Amino acid sequence: MRYKLFYILLSVAVVALAGFYYFSANKIETVKMSFADAENLKFLLAVLQDKGIAEKHGLKLDVAFAPPFEAERRLIEKVDGVEVGSINPLSIVIANQTKNTKLRAFASTYQTNQALVVRAKSTFYRFEDLKGARIAMHPKGSASYTMHALGMKTLGLDLDRDFKLVFGSFPQNEERLAKGEVEAAFLNVVATARFLATGNYREIINLSDEWGSMTGSSVIPFVDLAAHADWISQNPKNVERLREAISDAAIFIRKNPQLIEEYKQILGLQRPEEINLMKERLPAIFPLTWLPEAHDALVKKAFELKLIQEFPRENIFIE
């Protein structure tokens, strides 16, 4: 009888322990995040949440949107308990060097195509043709400005020296281009598709091919997920979950381009021409894998061109 009771208690303990480990492994973790207020990130988040991808990886994403520069500041300063945020790779380097932070990136949300939009009848066909022209873009200090400054320098051009820059938000810059107040504008992939779909605009060839010949990588990282090193060391499972969820979402988007039409309101699309063009272009900006080597190439080139003060001594793009 004594042995029978022992085995019953042992069985109960085993079941309870198994239940504990099962609950622990499948527990939904909430991650507080700061995202740039951009259509492509809102689209990515909608797919992560609505299609059950975040939940599948045991995540609940508590995301607050803000203008890009503010979203980065909220991550850097841990405003309101922000744990993870969207940030440009070079912004991470600059923050670590100037603010004594220890930010680390661990996943890519999207990459850039480095293109300029001009009127279809414009006489400009190369970046070099635009010397002295008025160009609309994001303000200095923004990720967009830094990345485009890097892109121009790879061609031997200087944003401040060679162009007349007009600074503003993406909506402001779209309006300026539409009204003819500027000759060209750096726009994101969503706005670019909207303009091209009208047939009244075209884009200057992007820098991807040129970039690949100089760095060995055709990928130009633009926005990553990053966190402070202490949070990453304390939350390795959440880091892996986020990385896998982002990758799964990118794969899902590429396999299901009809999502563009499903989320056309988030993307600000109305006409069939815009939707069809976006189906061709948008999925490709979401990387399928995390590529630290592409980030290293980006930082190396930025250092060579003196866009960052010094080359990072520590590894900020973690495996």
C-alpha positions as CSV (number, residue, x, y, z in Angstrom):
1,M,0.0,0.0,0.0
2,R,2.9,2.3,0.9
3,Y,4.6,1.7,-2.4
4,K,1.4,2.2,-4.3
5,L,0.8,5.6,-2.6
6,F,4.5,6.5,-3.4
7,Y,4.0,5.7,-7.1
8,I,0.8,7.7,-7.2
9,L,2.4,10.7,-5.7
10,L,5.4,10.3,-8.0
11,S,3.1,10.2,-11.0
12,V,1.3,13.3,-9.9
13,A,4.6,15.1,-9.4
14,V,5.8,14.1,-12.9
15,V,2.6,15.3,-14.5
16,A,2.7,18.5,-12.5
17,L,6.3,19.1,-13.5
18,A,5.6,18.3,-17.1
19,G,2.7,20.8,-17.0
20,F,5.0,23.4,-15.5
21,Y,7.6,23.0,-18.2
22,Y,4.9,23.0,-20.9
23,F,3.4,26.2,-19.5
24,S,6.8,27.8,-19.3
25,A,7.7,26.8,-22.8
26,N,4.4,28.1,-24.2
27,K,3.9,31.2,-22.0
28,I,3.1,34.3,-24.0
29,E,5.7,37.0,-23.3
30,T,4.9,40.7,-23.7
31,V,7.6,42.8,-25.3
32,K,7.3,46.6,-25.2
33,M,8.4,48.1,-28.5
34,S,8.9,51.4,-30.2
35,F,8.4,51.5,-34.0
36,A,8.8,54.3,-36.5
37,D,5.5,55.6,-37.8
38,A,6.0,54.2,-41.3
39,E,3.5,52.3,-43.5
40,N,5.8,49.3,-44.1
41,L,6.3,48.8,-40.3
42,K,2.6,49.1,-39.6
43,F,2.0,46.5,-42.4
44,L,4.6,44.2,-40.9
45,L,3.1,44.5,-37.4
46,A,-0.4,43.8,-38.7
47,V,0.8,40.6,-40.4
48,L,2.7,39.5,-37.3
49,Q,-0.4,40.1,-35.1
50,D,-3.4,39.3,-37.4
51,K,-1.9,36.1,-38.9
52,G,-1.0,34.6,-35.5
53,I,2.8,34.7,-36.2
54,A,3.7,36.6,-33.0
55,E,1.5,34.4,-30.9
56,K,2.9,31.2,-32.6
57,H,6.3,32.3,-31.2
58,G,5.0,33.1,-27.8
59,L,4.9,36.8,-28.2
60,K,2.5,39.7,-27.5
61,L,3.9,42.8,-29.1
62,D,3.0,46.0,-27.3
63,V,4.0,48.6,-29.9
64,A,3.9,52.4,-29.8
65,F,4.5,54.3,-33.0
66,A,6.3,57.6,-33.3
67,P,8.1,59.7,-35.9
68,P,11.4,57.8,-36.9
69,F,13.8,60.1,-34.9
70,E,11.5,60.0,-31.8
71,A,11.0,56.2,-32.1
72,E,14.8,55.8,-32.0
73,R,15.1,58.2,-29.0
74,R,12.5,56.2,-27.1
75,L,14.6,53.0,-27.6
76,I,17.9,54.7,-26.7
77,E,16.5,56.3,-23.6
78,K,14.2,53.4,-22.6
79,V,11.2,55.9,-22.5
80,D,8.2,54.4,-20.8
81,G,9.9,51.0,-20.4
82,V,10.6,50.4,-24.1
83,E,12.6,47.2,-24.4
84,V,13.0,46.7,-28.2
85,G,12.8,49.2,-31.0
86,S,13.2,49.9,-34.7
87,I,16.4,51.8,-35.5
88,N,18.8,52.3,-38.4
89,P,22.1,50.4,-38.1
90,L,24.2,53.5,-38.3
91,S,22.1,55.2,-35.6
92,I,23.0,52.3,-33.3
93,V,26.7,53.0,-33.9
94,I,26.3,56.8,-33.4
95,A,24.3,56.3,-30.2
96,N,26.8,53.9,-28.8
97,Q,29.6,56.3,-29.5
98,T,28.0,59.6,-28.5
99,K,25.6,58.5,-25.7
100,N,27.6,55.7,-24.2
101,T,24.8,53.2,-24.8
102,K,25.2,49.5,-25.5
103,L,22.7,48.9,-28.2
104,R,22.7,45.6,-30.1
105,A,20.8,44.7,-33.3
106,F,19.5,41.2,-33.7
107,A,17.0,41.2,-36.6
108,S,16.2,43.2,-39.8
109,T,12.8,44.6,-40.4
110,Y,13.4,46.0,-43.9
111,Q,16.1,47.1,-46.3
112,T,16.3,50.2,-48.6
113,N,16.4,50.5,-52.3
114,Q,18.1,54.0,-52.3
115,A,16.0,55.6,-55.1
116,L,15.0,59.1,-56.0
117,V,11.7,60.0,-57.6
118,V,11.4,62.7,-60.4
119,R,8.8,63.8,-62.8
120,A,8.5,61.6,-65.9
121,K,9.4,64.5,-68.2
122,S,12.4,65.5,-66.1
123,T,15.8,65.8,-67.8
124,F,17.4,64.0,-64.8
125,Y,18.4,60.4,-65.4
126,R,21.4,59.9,-63.0
127,F,22.1,61.0,-59.5
128,E,25.0,63.1,-61.0
129,D,22.5,65.0,-63.2
130,L,20.8,66.4,-60.1
131,K,23.7,68.5,-59.0
132,G,22.4,71.8,-57.8
133,A,18.8,70.7,-57.9
134,R,16.2,71.0,-55.1
135,I,15.7,67.6,-53.4
136,A,13.2,66.8,-50.7
137,M,14.3,64.5,-47.9
138,H,14.2,63.7,-44.2
139,P,16.1,66.1,-41.9
140,K,19.7,65.8,-40.8
141,G,20.1,63.4,-38.0
142,S,17.4,61.0,-39.3
143,A,18.2,57.5,-40.4
144,S,17.0,58.3,-43.9
145,Y,19.4,61.3,-44.2
146,T,22.4,59.3,-42.9
147,M,21.8,56.4,-45.3
148,H,21.3,58.6,-48.3
149,A,24.4,60.6,-47.4
150,L,26.2,57.3,-47.4
151,G,24.7,56.3,-50.7
152,M,25.7,59.6,-52.4
153,K,29.2,59.4,-51.1
154,T,29.7,56.0,-52.6
155,L,29.2,57.8,-55.9
156,G,31.5,60.6,-55.1
157,L,28.7,63.0,-54.3
158,D,27.9,65.0,-51.2
159,L,24.3,65.7,-50.1
160,D,25.0,69.1,-48.6
161,R,27.5,70.3,-51.1
162,D,26.1,69.1,-54.4
163,F,22.3,69.5,-53.8
164,K,19.8,72.0,-52.5
165,L,18.1,70.1,-49.8
166,V,14.6,70.8,-48.6
167,F,13.8,68.9,-45.4
168,G,10.5,67.5,-44.2
169,S,8.5,64.5,-43.4
170,F,7.6,61.9,-46.0
171,P,4.1,63.4,-46.5
172,Q,5.5,66.9,-46.8
173,N,8.1,65.7,-49.3
174,E,5.5,63.9,-51.4
175,E,3.4,67.1,-51.5
176,R,6.4,69.2,-52.5
177,L,7.2,66.8,-55.4
178,A,3.6,66.8,-56.5
179,K,3.4,70.5,-56.5
180,G,6.7,70.9,-58.4
181,E,8.4,72.7,-55.5
182,V,11.4,70.4,-55.8
183,E,12.9,68.5,-58.7
184,A,13.2,65.2,-56.9
185,A,12.4,63.5,-53.6
186,F,13.8,60.6,-51.6
187,L,10.6,58.6,-50.8
188,N,10.0,55.3,-49.1
189,V,8.9,52.3,-51.1
190,V,5.2,52.8,-50.5
191,A,5.1,56.4,-51.6
192,T,7.3,55.6,-54.6
193,A,4.8,53.0,-55.8
194,R,2.0,55.5,-55.4
195,F,3.8,58.1,-57.5
196,L,5.0,55.6,-60.2
197,A,1.5,54.2,-60.6
198,T,0.2,57.5,-61.9
199,G,2.6,57.3,-64.9
200,N,3.6,60.9,-64.3
201,Y,6.8,60.0,-62.4
202,R,9.8,57.7,-62.6
203,E,12.7,56.8,-60.4
204,I,16.4,57.4,-60.8
205,I,18.1,53.9,-60.8
206,N,18.8,52.8,-57.3
207,L,22.2,52.1,-55.8
208,S,21.9,48.4,-55.1
209,D,24.1,47.2,-58.0
210,E,26.8,49.9,-57.3
211,W,26.7,49.1,-53.6
212,G,27.2,45.4,-54.3
213,S,30.3,46.0,-56.4
214,M,31.9,48.1,-53.7
215,T,31.0,46.1,-50.6
216,G,30.3,42.5,-51.9
217,S,26.8,42.7,-50.5
218,S,23.8,43.9,-52.6
219,V,21.7,44.2,-49.4
220,I,21.6,47.7,-47.9
221,P,20.2,47.3,-44.3
222,F,17.9,50.2,-43.3
223,V,15.9,49.4,-40.2
224,D,16.7,46.7,-37.6
225,L,15.2,45.5,-34.3
226,A,17.6,46.4,-31.5
227,A,17.7,46.5,-27.7
228,H,20.2,47.3,-25.0
229,A,22.8,44.7,-24.3
230,D,21.6,44.0,-20.7
231,W,18.0,43.3,-21.9
232,I,19.4,41.0,-24.6
233,S,21.5,39.0,-22.1
234,Q,18.5,38.7,-19.7
235,N,16.0,37.8,-22.5
236,P,17.7,35.4,-24.9
237,K,14.5,33.5,-25.6
238,N,12.6,36.6,-26.5
239,V,15.5,37.7,-28.8
240,E,15.3,34.4,-30.7
241,R,11.5,34.5,-30.7
242,L,11.4,38.0,-32.2
243,R,14.0,37.1,-34.8
244,E,12.1,34.0,-35.9
245,A,8.8,35.8,-35.9
246,I,10.2,38.6,-38.2
247,S,11.7,36.0,-40.5
248,D,8.4,34.0,-40.7
249,A,6.4,37.2,-41.4
250,A,8.8,38.1,-44.3
251,I,8.4,34.6,-45.8
252,F,4.6,34.8,-45.3
253,I,4.4,38.2,-47.0
254,R,6.5,37.0,-50.0
255,K,4.3,33.9,-50.4
256,N,1.1,35.9,-50.1
257,P,1.3,39.1,-52.1
258,Q,-2.5,39.4,-51.8
259,L,-1.8,40.8,-48.3
260,I,-1.0,44.1,-50.0
261,E,-4.7,44.4,-51.1
262,E,-5.9,43.2,-47.7
263,Y,-4.0,45.9,-45.9
264,K,-4.3,48.6,-48.6
265,Q,-5.7,51.1,-46.0
266,I,-2.6,50.7,-43.8
267,L,-0.4,51.2,-46.8
268,G,-2.4,54.2,-48.1
269,L,-3.2,52.5,-51.4
270,Q,-6.4,53.2,-53.4
271,R,-6.1,52.5,-57.1
272,P,-5.5,49.0,-58.6
273,E,-2.4,50.3,-60.3
274,E,-0.9,51.2,-56.9
275,I,-1.8,47.9,-55.4
276,N,-0.4,45.9,-58.3
277,L,2.9,47.8,-58.3
278,M,3.2,47.4,-54.5
279,K,2.7,43.6,-54.8
280,E,5.8,43.6,-57.0
281,R,7.9,45.9,-54.8
282,L,7.0,45.7,-51.2
283,P,7.6,42.0,-50.3
284,A,11.2,42.3,-51.4
285,I,12.2,44.9,-48.8
286,F,11.6,42.4,-45.9
287,P,14.7,40.3,-45.5
288,L,14.2,36.6,-45.1
289,T,17.2,36.1,-42.9
290,W,19.4,38.1,-40.5
291,L,22.7,39.1,-42.2
292,P,25.2,40.5,-39.8
293,E,27.9,40.5,-42.5
294,A,25.8,42.9,-44.6
295,H,25.6,45.2,-41.6
296,D,29.3,45.0,-41.1
297,A,29.9,46.0,-44.7
298,L,27.6,49.0,-44.2
299,V,29.4,50.2,-41.1
300,K,32.8,49.7,-42.7
301,K,31.8,51.8,-45.7
302,A,30.3,54.5,-43.5
303,F,33.6,54.6,-41.5
304,E,35.7,54.8,-44.7
305,L,33.6,57.7,-45.8
306,K,33.8,59.4,-42.4
307,L,30.1,59.3,-41.7
308,I,30.8,57.7,-38.3
309,Q,33.6,58.8,-35.9
310,E,35.3,55.5,-35.4
311,F,34.8,51.8,-36.3
312,P,33.0,50.0,-33.5
313,R,35.3,47.9,-31.3
314,E,32.5,45.6,-30.1
315,N,30.2,43.4,-32.1
316,I,26.8,45.2,-32.3
317,F,25.1,42.9,-34.8
318,I,24.7,39.7,-32.8
319,E,24.4,36.3,-34.2
